[in-house]
């Protein structure tokens, strides 16, 4: 789906319609998309918690909000304790497909999420 076609809105609508219990929503994205996606999410009524480099240990995910984390931070952040009760959104997924630590962590976390 092309830029500006409503992908973020589709994800937020899906979250609103979700019928399984989710404690945390982890939304990973490239740094270049952080500002735009943050504003789009907030326009749908969700609050956003941005995880920054100072949040690495321990990672304080917040409940009832969208937890945003840059793709590059995945490799140095331990989210595995949260994933069994989390929904993970990987924005710009194609950027996580290179053979890197970021790729490995994104794929591992996604496999653990609901």
C-alpha positions as CSV (number, residue, x, y, z in Angstrom):
1,X,0.0,0.0,0.0
2,X,1.4,3.4,-1.0
3,X,2.4,6.2,1.3
4,X,-0.7,8.2,2.5
5,X,-3.2,5.4,1.8
6,X,-4.2,4.9,5.4
7,X,-2.0,2.0,6.7
8,X,-1.7,3.5,10.2
9,X,-5.5,4.1,10.3
10,X,-6.1,0.5,9.3
11,X,-3.9,-0.8,12.1
12,X,-5.5,1.5,14.7
13,X,-9.0,0.4,13.5
14,X,-7.9,-3.2,13.8
15,X,-6.7,-2.6,17.4
16,X,-10.1,-1.1,18.3
17,X,-11.9,-4.1,16.9
18,X,-9.6,-6.7,18.5
19,X,-11.5,-9.2,20.7
20,X,-8.6,-10.9,22.3
21,X,-7.0,-9.5,25.5
22,X,-3.8,-7.5,24.8
23,X,-1.8,-5.9,27.6
24,X,0.7,-4.1,25.5
25,X,0.9,-2.8,21.9
26,X,4.5,-2.6,20.6
27,X,4.8,-0.6,17.4
28,X,8.2,-0.6,15.8
29,X,9.1,1.6,12.9
30,X,12.1,3.4,11.3
31,X,13.3,6.7,12.9
32,X,12.3,8.5,9.7
33,X,8.6,7.6,10.3
34,X,8.5,8.4,14.0
35,X,7.1,11.9,13.9
36,X,4.5,11.2,11.2
37,X,3.2,7.9,12.7
38,X,3.1,9.4,16.2
39,X,0.8,12.2,15.0
40,X,-1.4,9.7,13.0
41,X,-1.8,7.4,16.0
42,X,-2.7,10.3,18.2
43,X,-5.3,11.5,15.7
44,X,-7.1,8.2,16.2
45,X,-7.4,8.8,19.9
46,X,-4.6,6.6,21.2
47,X,-1.9,7.8,23.5
48,X,1.7,7.2,22.5
49,X,4.6,6.1,24.7
50,X,7.9,6.6,22.8
51,X,10.7,4.3,24.1
52,X,14.0,6.1,23.9
53,X,17.6,5.0,24.3
54,X,17.5,5.8,28.0
55,X,14.7,3.3,28.4
56,X,16.7,0.3,27.4
57,X,17.2,-1.4,30.8
58,X,14.6,-2.3,31.9
59,X,12.2,-1.5,29.2
60,X,9.1,0.2,30.7
61,X,6.3,-0.7,28.4
62,X,3.1,1.1,29.2
63,X,-0.4,-0.4,29.2
64,X,-3.3,1.1,27.3
65,X,-1.1,3.1,24.9
66,X,0.9,2.4,21.7
67,X,4.5,1.8,22.7
68,X,6.7,3.1,19.9
69,X,10.2,1.9,19.4
70,X,12.6,2.5,16.5
71,X,13.7,-0.6,14.5
72,X,17.3,0.1,15.4
73,X,16.5,0.0,19.1
74,X,15.2,-3.6,19.0
75,X,18.6,-5.1,19.0
76,X,19.5,-3.5,22.3
77,X,16.1,-3.8,24.0
78,X,14.7,-6.8,25.8
79,X,11.0,-6.9,25.1
80,X,10.7,-10.7,25.3
81,X,9.1,-10.7,28.8
82,X,6.2,-8.7,27.4
83,X,5.5,-10.5,24.2
84,X,3.2,-13.3,25.3
85,X,0.6,-10.6,26.2
86,X,1.5,-8.1,23.4
87,X,0.5,-7.3,19.9
88,X,3.4,-6.2,17.8
89,X,3.1,-4.0,14.8
90,X,6.2,-3.8,12.5
91,X,5.8,-0.7,10.3
92,X,8.0,-0.7,7.1
93,X,8.6,-4.5,7.6
94,X,10.7,-4.7,4.5
95,X,13.4,-2.7,6.2
96,X,13.8,-5.5,8.8
97,X,14.6,-8.2,6.3
98,X,18.3,-7.6,6.0
99,X,20.6,-10.0,7.8
100,X,21.2,-7.9,10.9
101,X,20.6,-8.0,14.6
102,X,17.6,-5.7,14.1
103,X,16.1,-8.3,11.7
104,X,16.7,-11.2,14.1
105,X,15.2,-9.3,17.0
106,X,12.1,-8.1,15.0
107,X,11.4,-11.6,13.8
108,X,12.0,-13.2,17.2
109,X,9.7,-10.8,19.0
110,X,7.0,-11.1,16.3
111,X,7.0,-14.9,16.7
112,X,6.4,-14.5,20.4
113,X,3.6,-11.9,20.2
114,X,-0.1,-12.7,20.0
